[in-house]
Amino acid sequence: MKSNVRCWTPPAVGLLIAMLLLVGCATVSSDALARCPPIVDYNPTDQASAAVEVETLSETSMVVRMLSDYAVLREQARACR
């Protein structure tokens, strides 16, 4: 065996660093694993009953503001599907 064979053999650390750098360029995103939240479907009777109850509330009611926020969240969940 020649005395310069060791010079031509890359060390294991060099291979490890090269492998880590290549893995860092992977295109897999962790965002793809996100799941959409479930959306509860209400029947028309329940929706009509809720509409009557909301009509009795004042415009400045905190419940009305919360329902408005809930509506936005439901639209975002629908868009996620």
N, CA, C and O atoms as a CHARMM CRD file, in Angstrom:
* protein
*
  324
    1    1 MET  N      0.84000  -1.17200   0.00000 PROA 1      0.00000
    2    1 MET  CA     0.00000   0.00000   0.00000 PROA 1      0.00000
    3    1 MET  C      0.88900   1.24200   0.00000 PROA 1      0.00000
    4    1 MET  O      1.88600   1.30300   0.72000 PROA 1      0.00000
    5    2 LYS  N      0.52700   2.20500  -0.79600 PROA 2      0.00000
    6    2 LYS  CA     1.32100   3.42100  -0.88400 PROA 2      0.00000
    7    2 LYS  C      1.15900   4.25200   0.37600 PROA 2      0.00000
    8    2 LYS  O      0.18200   4.10400   1.11100 PROA 2      0.00000
    9    3 SER  N      2.10700   5.11100   0.61500 PROA 3      0.00000
   10    3 SER  CA     2.06900   5.93500   1.82000 PROA 3      0.00000
   11    3 SER  C      1.10600   7.11100   1.69500 PROA 3      0.00000
   12    3 SER  O      0.75000   7.71000   2.71000 PROA 3      0.00000
   13    4 ASN  N      0.67100   7.46200   0.48000 PROA 4      0.00000
   14    4 ASN  CA    -0.23100   8.60900   0.29900 PROA 4      0.00000
   15    4 ASN  C     -1.69500   8.18900   0.16400 PROA 4      0.00000
   16    4 ASN  O     -2.52700   9.03700  -0.16200 PROA 4      0.00000
   17    5 VAL  N     -2.05000   6.93100   0.39800 PROA 5      0.00000
   18    5 VAL  CA    -3.42600   6.46300   0.27800 PROA 5      0.00000
   19    5 VAL  C     -4.32000   7.18600   1.27200 PROA 5      0.00000
   20    5 VAL  O     -5.45600   7.53200   0.94700 PROA 5      0.00000
   21    6 ARG  N     -3.82500   7.41500   2.46700 PROA 6      0.00000
   22    6 ARG  CA    -4.62000   8.09700   3.49000 PROA 6      0.00000
   23    6 ARG  C     -4.97500   9.52600   3.05300 PROA 6      0.00000
   24    6 ARG  O     -6.03600  10.02200   3.43100 PROA 6      0.00000
   25    7 CYS  N     -4.15500  10.17800   2.29800 PROA 7      0.00000
   26    7 CYS  CA    -4.42600  11.54500   1.84000 PROA 7      0.00000
   27    7 CYS  C     -5.61100  11.59000   0.87500 PROA 7      0.00000
   28    7 CYS  O     -6.30100  12.60600   0.79700 PROA 7      0.00000
   29    8 TRP  N     -5.85100  10.51100   0.14900 PROA 8      0.00000
   30    8 TRP  CA    -6.92500  10.47400  -0.82200 PROA 8      0.00000
   31    8 TRP  C     -8.24000   9.97600  -0.24000 PROA 8      0.00000
   32    8 TRP  O     -9.25900  10.00000  -0.93000 PROA 8      0.00000
   33    9 THR  N     -8.24500   9.53300   0.98700 PROA 9      0.00000
   34    9 THR  CA    -9.45100   9.02500   1.63200 PROA 9      0.00000
   35    9 THR  C    -10.08700  10.14800   2.44700 PROA 9      0.00000
   36    9 THR  O     -9.47800  10.62600   3.40400 PROA 9      0.00000
   37   10 PRO  N    -11.30200  10.58200   2.08700 PROA 10     0.00000
   38   10 PRO  CA   -11.92500  11.66100   2.86600 PROA 10     0.00000
   39   10 PRO  C    -12.28900  11.15800   4.26400 PROA 10     0.00000
   40   10 PRO  O    -12.75200  10.02700   4.41300 PROA 10     0.00000
   41   11 PRO  N    -12.08900  11.97100   5.26300 PROA 11     0.00000
   42   11 PRO  CA   -12.42400  11.54800   6.62000 PROA 11     0.00000
   43   11 PRO  C    -13.93500  11.41200   6.79100 PROA 11     0.00000
   44   11 PRO  O    -14.70600  12.03300   6.05900 PROA 11     0.00000
   45   12 ALA  N    -14.35300  10.59900   7.75700 PROA 12     0.00000
   46   12 ALA  CA   -15.77700  10.37600   8.00600 PROA 12     0.00000
   47   12 ALA  C    -16.48000  11.66600   8.40200 PROA 12     0.00000
   48   12 ALA  O    -17.66000  11.84200   8.10100 PROA 12     0.00000
   49   13 VAL  N    -15.78100  12.56000   9.06600 PROA 13     0.00000
   50   13 VAL  CA   -16.38500  13.83300   9.47400 PROA 13     0.00000
   51   13 VAL  C    -16.75400  14.65800   8.24900 PROA 13     0.00000
   52   13 VAL  O    -17.79700  15.31300   8.23000 PROA 13     0.00000
   53   14 GLY  N    -15.91500  14.62900   7.24200 PROA 14     0.00000
   54   14 GLY  CA   -16.20900  15.35900   6.01300 PROA 14     0.00000
   55   14 GLY  C    -17.46600  14.84100   5.33500 PROA 14     0.00000
   56   14 GLY  O    -18.27100  15.62300   4.83000 PROA 14     0.00000
   57   15 LEU  N    -17.63400  13.52800   5.32200 PROA 15     0.00000
   58   15 LEU  CA   -18.84600  12.94900   4.74200 PROA 15     0.00000
   59   15 LEU  C    -20.07700  13.32600   5.54900 PROA 15     0.00000
   60   15 LEU  O    -21.13700  13.59900   4.98500 PROA 15     0.00000
   61   16 LEU  N    -19.93700  13.33900   6.86100 PROA 16     0.00000
   62   16 LEU  CA   -21.05600  13.71700   7.72200 PROA 16     0.00000
   63   16 LEU  C    -21.47500  15.16200   7.47600 PROA 16     0.00000
   64   16 LEU  O    -22.66600  15.45600   7.38000 PROA 16     0.00000
   65   17 ILE  N    -20.51200  16.05500   7.37400 PROA 17     0.00000
   66   17 ILE  CA   -20.82200  17.47000   7.12300 PROA 17     0.00000
   67   17 ILE  C    -21.48800  17.63200   5.75500 PROA 17     0.00000
   68   17 ILE  O    -22.45800  18.37900   5.62100 PROA 17     0.00000
   69   18 ALA  N    -20.97300  16.93900   4.75000 PROA 18     0.00000
   70   18 ALA  CA   -21.57200  17.02900   3.41500 PROA 18     0.00000
   71   18 ALA  C    -23.00800  16.52000   3.42900 PROA 18     0.00000
   72   18 ALA  O    -23.88500  17.11200   2.79900 PROA 18     0.00000
   73   19 MET  N    -23.24900  15.42700   4.14200 PROA 19     0.00000
   74   19 MET  CA   -24.59800  14.87600   4.21700 PROA 19     0.00000
   75   19 MET  C    -25.53900  15.84400   4.93000 PROA 19     0.00000
   76   19 MET  O    -26.67600  16.03200   4.49800 PROA 19     0.00000
   77   20 LEU  N    -25.07800  16.45700   6.01200 PROA 20     0.00000
   78   20 LEU  CA   -25.92100  17.40900   6.73800 PROA 20     0.00000
   79   20 LEU  C    -26.25300  18.62800   5.88600 PROA 20     0.00000
   80   20 LEU  O    -27.37200  19.13900   5.93800 PROA 20     0.00000
   81   21 LEU  N    -25.29100  19.09200   5.10800 PROA 21     0.00000
   82   21 LEU  CA   -25.54900  20.24000   4.23600 PROA 21     0.00000
   83   21 LEU  C    -26.56600  19.89400   3.15100 PROA 21     0.00000
   84   21 LEU  O    -27.40700  20.72200   2.80200 PROA 21     0.00000
   85   22 LEU  N    -26.49200  18.68400   2.62200 PROA 22     0.00000
   86   22 LEU  CA   -27.45700  18.28000   1.60200 PROA 22     0.00000
   87   22 LEU  C    -28.84900  18.09800   2.18600 PROA 22     0.00000
   88   22 LEU  O    -29.83700  18.42200   1.52700 PROA 22     0.00000
   89   23 VAL  N    -28.94600  17.59100   3.39300 PROA 23     0.00000
   90   23 VAL  CA   -30.24800  17.41400   4.03900 PROA 23     0.00000
   91   23 VAL  C    -30.86700  18.77200   4.34500 PROA 23     0.00000
   92   23 VAL  O    -32.09000  18.91000   4.32100 PROA 23     0.00000
   93   24 GLY  N    -30.04800  19.76700   4.63000 PROA 24     0.00000
   94   24 GLY  CA   -30.55100  21.10900   4.91400 PROA 24     0.00000
   95   24 GLY  C    -31.24400  21.73400   3.71600 PROA 24     0.00000
   96   24 GLY  O    -32.01700  22.67800   3.87600 PROA 24     0.00000
   97   25 CYS  N    -30.98400  21.23100   2.53500 PROA 25     0.00000
   98   25 CYS  CA   -31.60400  21.76000   1.32000 PROA 25     0.00000
   99   25 CYS  C    -32.86700  21.00100   0.93500 PROA 25     0.00000
  100   25 CYS  O    -33.42800  21.24500  -0.13300 PROA 25     0.00000
  101   26 ALA  N    -33.31400  20.10300   1.77000 PROA 26     0.00000
  102   26 ALA  CA   -34.50800  19.31300   1.46200 PROA 26     0.00000
  103   26 ALA  C    -35.70500  20.23800   1.29300 PROA 26     0.00000
  104   26 ALA  O    -35.80300  21.26000   1.97200 PROA 26     0.00000
  105   27 THR  N    -36.60700  19.88500   0.39700 PROA 27     0.00000
  106   27 THR  CA   -37.74600  20.74800   0.09400 PROA 27     0.00000
  107   27 THR  C    -39.01100  20.36500   0.84100 PROA 27     0.00000
  108   27 THR  O    -40.05800  20.96900   0.60700 PROA 27     0.00000
  109   28 VAL  N    -38.95200  19.39700   1.71900 PROA 28     0.00000
  110   28 VAL  CA   -40.13600  18.97800   2.45700 PROA 28     0.00000
  111   28 VAL  C    -40.45600  20.02600   3.51100 PROA 28     0.00000
  112   28 VAL  O    -39.58300  20.43800   4.27400 PROA 28     0.00000
  113   29 SER  N    -41.68800  20.44600   3.54700 PROA 29     0.00000
  114   29 SER  CA   -42.12200  21.46700   4.49500 PROA 29     0.00000
  115   29 SER  C    -42.92800  20.82600   5.61300 PROA 29     0.00000
  116   29 SER  O    -43.70800  19.90200   5.38100 PROA 29     0.00000
  117   30 SER  N    -42.73300  21.32000   6.81500 PROA 30     0.00000
  118   30 SER  CA   -43.50700  20.79700   7.94300 PROA 30     0.00000
  119   30 SER  C    -44.92900  21.34900   7.93000 PROA 30     0.00000
  120   30 SER  O    -45.79700  20.82800   8.63000 PROA 30     0.00000
  121   31 ASP  N    -45.18000  22.39900   7.14200 PROA 31     0.00000
  122   31 ASP  CA   -46.51800  22.97500   7.07800 PROA 31     0.00000
  123   31 ASP  C    -47.51200  22.02800   6.41000 PROA 31     0.00000
  124   31 ASP  O    -48.71800  22.13600   6.63300 PROA 31     0.00000
  125   32 ALA  N    -47.02000  21.11900   5.60800 PROA 32     0.00000
  126   32 ALA  CA   -47.92100  20.20300   4.91600 PROA 32     0.00000
  127   32 ALA  C    -48.60900  19.25200   5.88900 PROA 32     0.00000
  128   32 ALA  O    -49.62000  18.63800   5.54800 PROA 32     0.00000
  129   33 LEU  N    -48.07200  19.13000   7.08400 PROA 33     0.00000
  130   33 LEU  CA   -48.64200  18.21800   8.06200 PROA 33     0.00000
  131   33 LEU  C    -49.78100  18.85100   8.85800 PROA 33     0.00000
  132   33 LEU  O    -50.45800  18.16700   9.62500 PROA 33     0.00000
  133   34 ALA  N    -49.99000  20.14100   8.67800 PROA 34     0.00000
  134   34 ALA  CA   -51.04300  20.82100   9.43400 PROA 34     0.00000
  135   34 ALA  C    -52.41000  20.30100   9.00100 PROA 34     0.00000
  136   34 ALA  O    -52.67000  20.10500   7.81400 PROA 34     0.00000
  137   35 ARG  N    -53.26500  20.08500   9.97500 PROA 35     0.00000
  138   35 ARG  CA   -54.60800  19.58500   9.67800 PROA 35     0.00000
  139   35 ARG  C    -55.61200  20.71500   9.81300 PROA 35     0.00000
  140   35 ARG  O    -55.42400  21.63800  10.60500 PROA 35     0.00000
  141   36 CYS  N    -56.66000  20.63700   9.04600 PROA 36     0.00000
  142   36 CYS  CA   -57.73100  21.62200   9.12700 PROA 36     0.00000
  143   36 CYS  C    -58.62200  21.29500  10.32100 PROA 36     0.00000
  144   36 CYS  O    -58.90000  20.12600  10.59000 PROA 36     0.00000
  145   37 PRO  N    -59.07000  22.32800  11.03800 PROA 37     0.00000
  146   37 PRO  CA   -59.97400  22.06300  12.15900 PROA 37     0.00000
  147   37 PRO  C    -61.33400  21.60200  11.65000 PROA 37     0.00000
  148   37 PRO  O    -61.75100  21.98100  10.55500 PROA 37     0.00000
  149   38 PRO  N    -62.02200  20.78800  12.43500 PROA 38     0.00000
  150   38 PRO  CA   -63.33900  20.32200  11.99700 PROA 38     0.00000
  151   38 PRO  C    -64.36500  21.45700  12.03200 PROA 38     0.00000
  152   38 PRO  O    -64.27000  22.36800  12.85500 PROA 38     0.00000
  153   39 ILE  N    -65.32800  21.39000  11.14200 PROA 39     0.00000
  154   39 ILE  CA   -66.41000  22.37500  11.09600 PROA 39     0.00000
  155   39 ILE  C    -67.70500  21.65600  11.43400 PROA 39     0.00000
  156   39 ILE  O    -68.06000  20.66200  10.80000 PROA 39     0.00000
  157   40 VAL  N    -68.40000  22.16000  12.42700 PROA 40     0.00000
  158   40 VAL  CA   -69.68200  21.57600  12.82100 PROA 40     0.00000
  159   40 VAL  C    -70.75300  22.11500  11.88300 PROA 40     0.00000
  160   40 VAL  O    -70.88100  23.32700  11.70700 PROA 40     0.00000
  161   41 ASP  N    -71.51000  21.22500  11.29000 PROA 41     0.00000
  162   41 ASP  CA   -72.61900  21.63400  10.42700 PROA 41     0.00000
  163   41 ASP  C    -73.89800  21.68500  11.26100 PROA 41     0.00000
  164   41 ASP  O    -74.25200  20.72100  11.94000 PROA 41     0.00000
  165   42 TYR  N    -74.57800  22.81900  11.19800 PROA 42     0.00000
  166   42 TYR  CA   -75.83200  22.99800  11.93400 PROA 42     0.00000
  167   42 TYR  C    -76.99700  22.83900  10.97000 PROA 42     0.00000
  168   42 TYR  O    -76.93000  23.28600   9.82400 PROA 42     0.00000
  169   43 ASN  N    -78.05900  22.20300  11.43500 PROA 43     0.00000
  170   43 ASN  CA   -79.21900  22.02600  10.56000 PROA 43     0.00000
  171   43 ASN  C    -79.97800  23.35300  10.44900 PROA 43     0.00000
  172   43 ASN  O    -79.81100  24.22700  11.29900 PROA 43     0.00000
  173   44 PRO  N    -80.79500  23.51100   9.42800 PROA 44     0.00000
  174   44 PRO  CA   -81.50700  24.77700   9.19900 PROA 44     0.00000
  175   44 PRO  C    -82.38200  25.21200  10.38000 PROA 44     0.00000
  176   44 PRO  O    -82.52500  26.40900  10.62700 PROA 44     0.00000
  177   45 THR  N    -82.96200  24.26800  11.10400 PROA 45     0.00000
  178   45 THR  CA   -83.80300  24.62400  12.25200 PROA 45     0.00000
  179   45 THR  C    -82.97500  25.29200  13.34100 PROA 45     0.00000
  180   45 THR  O    -83.38600  26.30500  13.90800 PROA 45     0.00000
  181   46 ASP  N    -81.79900  24.71900  13.63400 PROA 46     0.00000
  182   46 ASP  CA   -80.91900  25.31200  14.64000 PROA 46     0.00000
  183   46 ASP  C    -80.41400  26.68100  14.19300 PROA 46     0.00000
  184   46 ASP  O    -80.30200  27.60000  15.00500 PROA 46     0.00000
  185   47 GLN  N    -80.11100  26.81800  12.91000 PROA 47     0.00000
  186   47 GLN  CA   -79.64100  28.10400  12.39400 PROA 47     0.00000
  187   47 GLN  C    -80.72200  29.17400  12.51800 PROA 47     0.00000
  188   47 GLN  O    -80.42700  30.31100  12.88700 PROA 47     0.00000
  189   48 ALA  N    -81.96200  28.82200  12.21400 PROA 48     0.00000
  190   48 ALA  CA   -83.06700  29.78300  12.32100 PROA 48     0.00000
  191   48 ALA  C    -83.29100  30.17200  13.77600 PROA 48     0.00000
  192   48 ALA  O    -83.53800  31.34000  14.07600 PROA 48     0.00000
  193   49 SER  N    -83.20700  29.20900  14.67200 PROA 49     0.00000
  194   49 SER  CA   -83.38400  29.49000  16.09300 PROA 49     0.00000
  195   49 SER  C    -82.28200  30.41900  16.60300 PROA 49     0.00000
  196   49 SER  O    -82.55300  31.35300  17.35800 PROA 49     0.00000
  197   50 ALA  N    -81.04700  30.16200  16.19200 PROA 50     0.00000
  198   50 ALA  CA   -79.93000  31.01900  16.60600 PROA 50     0.00000
  199   50 ALA  C    -80.08100  32.42400  16.03300 PROA 50     0.00000
  200   50 ALA  O    -79.75900  33.40400  16.70400 PROA 50     0.00000
  201   51 ALA  N    -80.57000  32.53000  14.79500 PROA 51     0.00000
  202   51 ALA  CA   -80.75800  33.84300  14.17600 PROA 51     0.00000
  203   51 ALA  C    -81.78100  34.66500  14.94400 PROA 51     0.00000
  204   51 ALA  O    -81.59900  35.86900  15.12400 PROA 51     0.00000
  205   52 VAL  N    -82.85600  34.02800  15.40000 PROA 52     0.00000
  206   52 VAL  CA   -83.87500  34.73400  16.18800 PROA 52     0.00000
  207   52 VAL  C    -83.27200  35.22500  17.50200 PROA 52     0.00000
  208   52 VAL  O    -83.53500  36.35000  17.92700 PROA 52     0.00000
  209   53 GLU  N    -82.47100  34.38900  18.14000 PROA 53     0.00000
  210   53 GLU  CA   -81.85200  34.77800  19.40600 PROA 53     0.00000
  211   53 GLU  C    -80.86600  35.92900  19.22500 PROA 53     0.00000
  212   53 GLU  O    -80.80600  36.83500  20.05700 PROA 53     0.00000
  213   54 VAL  N    -80.09100  35.89500  18.13800 PROA 54     0.00000
  214   54 VAL  CA   -79.11200  36.95900  17.89000 PROA 54     0.00000
  215   54 VAL  C    -79.81800  38.26700  17.55800 PROA 54     0.00000
  216   54 VAL  O    -79.33000  39.34000  17.91400 PROA 54     0.00000
  217   55 GLU  N    -80.95900  38.19200  16.88100 PROA 55     0.00000
  218   55 GLU  CA   -81.72400  39.40300  16.53500 PROA 55     0.00000
  219   55 GLU  C    -82.14600  40.16300  17.78600 PROA 55     0.00000
  220   55 GLU  O    -82.27700  41.38700  17.74700 PROA 55     0.00000
  221   56 THR  N    -82.35900  39.46100  18.89100 PROA 56     0.00000
  222   56 THR  CA   -82.81000  40.12700  20.11600 PROA 56     0.00000
  223   56 THR  C    -81.66800  40.83800  20.83800 PROA 56     0.00000
  224   56 THR  O    -81.91600  41.64100  21.73700 PROA 56     0.00000
  225   57 LEU  N    -80.43300  40.55700  20.46200 PROA 57     0.00000
  226   57 LEU  CA   -79.28300  41.18100  21.12100 PROA 57     0.00000
  227   57 LEU  C    -79.02000  42.56100  20.53400 PROA 57     0.00000
  228   57 LEU  O    -79.36900  42.83300  19.38600 PROA 57     0.00000
  229   58 SER  N    -78.40900  43.41900  21.32300 PROA 58     0.00000
  230   58 SER  CA   -78.05200  44.74700  20.81200 PROA 58     0.00000
  231   58 SER  C    -76.78200  44.63800  19.96800 PROA 58     0.00000
  232   58 SER  O    -76.01100  43.68800  20.09900 PROA 58     0.00000
  233   59 GLU  N    -76.58500  45.62300  19.10600 PROA 59     0.00000
  234   59 GLU  CA   -75.41700  45.62700  18.21800 PROA 59     0.00000
  235   59 GLU  C    -74.11100  45.71100  18.99400 PROA 59     0.00000
  236   59 GLU  O    -73.08000  45.22900  18.52300 PROA 59     0.00000
  237   60 THR  N    -74.13900  46.31200  20.17100 PROA 60     0.00000
  238   60 THR  CA   -72.92400  46.48300  20.96800 PROA 60     0.00000
  239   60 THR  C    -72.67800  45.31500  21.91700 PROA 60     0.00000
  240   60 THR  O    -71.74500  45.35300  22.71900 PROA 60     0.00000
  241   61 SER  N    -73.49200  44.29900  21.83300 PROA 61     0.00000
  242   61 SER  CA   -73.35700  43.14000  22.71300 PROA 61     0.00000
  243   61 SER  C    -72.03700  42.41300  22.43900 PROA 61     0.00000
  244   61 SER  O    -71.61400  42.26900  21.29200 PROA 61     0.00000
  245   62 MET  N    -71.41400  41.96800  23.50100 PROA 62     0.00000
  246   62 MET  CA   -70.16500  41.22200  23.37000 PROA 62     0.00000
  247   62 MET  C    -70.39600  39.89100  22.65100 PROA 62     0.00000
  248   62 MET  O    -69.52300  39.42200  21.92100 PROA 62     0.00000
  249   63 VAL  N    -71.54500  39.29400  22.85200 PROA 63     0.00000
  250   63 VAL  CA   -71.86000  38.02600  22.18700 PROA 63     0.00000
  251   63 VAL  C    -71.90500  38.21500  20.66800 PROA 63     0.00000
  252   63 VAL  O    -71.46200  37.34100  19.92400 PROA 63     0.00000
  253   64 VAL  N    -72.43200  39.33700  20.21100 PROA 64     0.00000
  254   64 VAL  CA   -72.48700  39.61500  18.77200 PROA 64     0.00000
  255   64 VAL  C    -71.07000  39.74000  18.21500 PROA 64     0.00000
  256   64 VAL  O    -70.78200  39.22700  17.13400 PROA 64     0.00000
  257   65 ARG  N    -70.18900  40.41500  18.94500 PROA 65     0.00000
  258   65 ARG  CA   -68.79000  40.54700  18.50700 PROA 65     0.00000
  259   65 ARG  C    -68.10800  39.18100  18.45300 PROA 65     0.00000
  260   65 ARG  O    -67.35300  38.89200  17.52500 PROA 65     0.00000
  261   66 MET  N    -68.37800  38.34800  19.45200 PROA 66     0.00000
  262   66 MET  CA   -67.76400  37.01900  19.49200 PROA 66     0.00000
  263   66 MET  C    -68.27900  36.14200  18.35100 PROA 66     0.00000
  264   66 MET  O    -67.51600  35.37700  17.76100 PROA 66     0.00000
  265   67 LEU  N    -69.56200  36.25200  18.04200 PROA 67     0.00000
  266   67 LEU  CA   -70.12100  35.48800  16.92500 PROA 67     0.00000
  267   67 LEU  C    -69.52700  35.94000  15.59300 PROA 67     0.00000
  268   67 LEU  O    -69.33200  35.13300  14.68400 PROA 67     0.00000
  269   68 SER  N    -69.24600  37.21800  15.49000 PROA 68     0.00000
  270   68 SER  CA   -68.61000  37.73400  14.27900 PROA 68     0.00000
  271   68 SER  C    -67.21100  37.13400  14.11700 PROA 68     0.00000
  272   68 SER  O    -66.82700  36.73300  13.01800 PROA 68     0.00000
  273   69 ASP  N    -66.45700  37.07400  15.21000 PROA 69     0.00000
  274   69 ASP  CA   -65.13100  36.44900  15.16900 PROA 69     0.00000
  275   69 ASP  C    -65.24100  34.96800  14.81700 PROA 69     0.00000
  276   69 ASP  O    -64.43100  34.44100  14.05500 PROA 69     0.00000
  277   70 TYR  N    -66.24200  34.30800  15.37500 PROA 70     0.00000
  278   70 TYR  CA   -66.45900  32.88700  15.11200 PROA 70     0.00000
  279   70 TYR  C    -66.77200  32.65300  13.63400 PROA 70     0.00000
  280   70 TYR  O    -66.33700  31.66100  13.05000 PROA 70     0.00000
  281   71 ALA  N    -67.52100  33.56100  13.04400 PROA 71     0.00000
  282   71 ALA  CA   -67.84400  33.44100  11.61700 PROA 71     0.00000
  283   71 ALA  C    -66.57300  33.51700  10.76800 PROA 71     0.00000
  284   71 ALA  O    -66.43300  32.78600   9.78800 PROA 71     0.00000
  285   72 VAL  N    -65.65800  34.39800  11.14500 PROA 72     0.00000
  286   72 VAL  CA   -64.39000  34.51500  10.41400 PROA 72     0.00000
  287   72 VAL  C    -63.59000  33.22000  10.54200 PROA 72     0.00000
  288   72 VAL  O    -63.02500  32.73700   9.56100 PROA 72     0.00000
  289   73 LEU  N    -63.54300  32.66000  11.74500 PROA 73     0.00000
  290   73 LEU  CA   -62.81600  31.40700  11.95400 PROA 73     0.00000
  291   73 LEU  C    -63.41800  30.26500  11.14100 PROA 73     0.00000
  292   73 LEU  O    -62.68800  29.43100  10.60500 PROA 73     0.00000
  293   74 ARG  N    -64.74000  30.22600  11.04900 PROA 74     0.00000
  294   74 ARG  CA   -65.39800  29.17700  10.25400 PROA 74     0.00000
  295   74 ARG  C    -65.05300  29.32200   8.77300 PROA 74     0.00000
  296   74 ARG  O    -64.83700  28.32100   8.08900 PROA 74     0.00000
  297   75 GLU  N    -64.99900  30.54800   8.27500 PROA 75     0.00000
  298   75 GLU  CA   -64.63900  30.76500   6.87200 PROA 75     0.00000
  299   75 GLU  C    -63.19500  30.33200   6.61000 PROA 75     0.00000
  300   75 GLU  O    -62.89900  29.74600   5.56800 PROA 75     0.00000
  301   76 GLN  N    -62.30300  30.61900   7.55200 PROA 76     0.00000
  302   76 GLN  CA   -60.91100  30.19900   7.39700 PROA 76     0.00000
  303   76 GLN  C    -60.79800  28.67700   7.41900 PROA 76     0.00000
  304   76 GLN  O    -60.01300  28.10200   6.66500 PROA 76     0.00000
  305   77 ALA  N    -61.57100  28.02900   8.27100 PROA 77     0.00000
  306   77 ALA  CA   -61.55000  26.56500   8.33800 PROA 77     0.00000
  307   77 ALA  C    -62.10600  25.96200   7.05100 PROA 77     0.00000
  308   77 ALA  O    -61.61200  24.93600   6.58200 PROA 77     0.00000
  309   78 ARG  N    -63.12900  26.59100   6.48100 PROA 78     0.00000
  310   78 ARG  CA   -63.68000  26.10100   5.20500 PROA 78     0.00000
  311   78 ARG  C    -62.65000  26.23500   4.08600 PROA 78     0.00000
  312   78 ARG  O    -62.52900  25.35200   3.23700 PROA 78     0.00000
  313   79 ALA  N    -61.91300  27.33700   4.09200 PROA 79     0.00000
  314   79 ALA  CA   -60.90100  27.56400   3.05700 PROA 79     0.00000
  315   79 ALA  C    -59.75100  26.56500   3.17900 PROA 79     0.00000
  316   79 ALA  O    -59.06600  26.28200   2.19600 PROA 79     0.00000
  317   80 CYS  N    -59.54400  26.04100   4.36100 PROA 80     0.00000
  318   80 CYS  CA   -58.46200  25.08600   4.60800 PROA 80     0.00000
  319   80 CYS  C    -58.73500  23.74100   3.95000 PROA 80     0.00000
  320   80 CYS  O    -57.79400  23.02800   3.60000 PROA 80     0.00000
  321   81 ARG  N    -59.97400  23.38700   3.77900 PROA 81     0.00000
  322   81 ARG  CA   -60.32800  22.06000   3.23500 PROA 81     0.00000
  323   81 ARG  C    -59.77600  21.86500   1.88900 PROA 81     0.00000
  324   81 ARG  O    -59.97600  20.81100   1.28700 PROA 81     0.00000
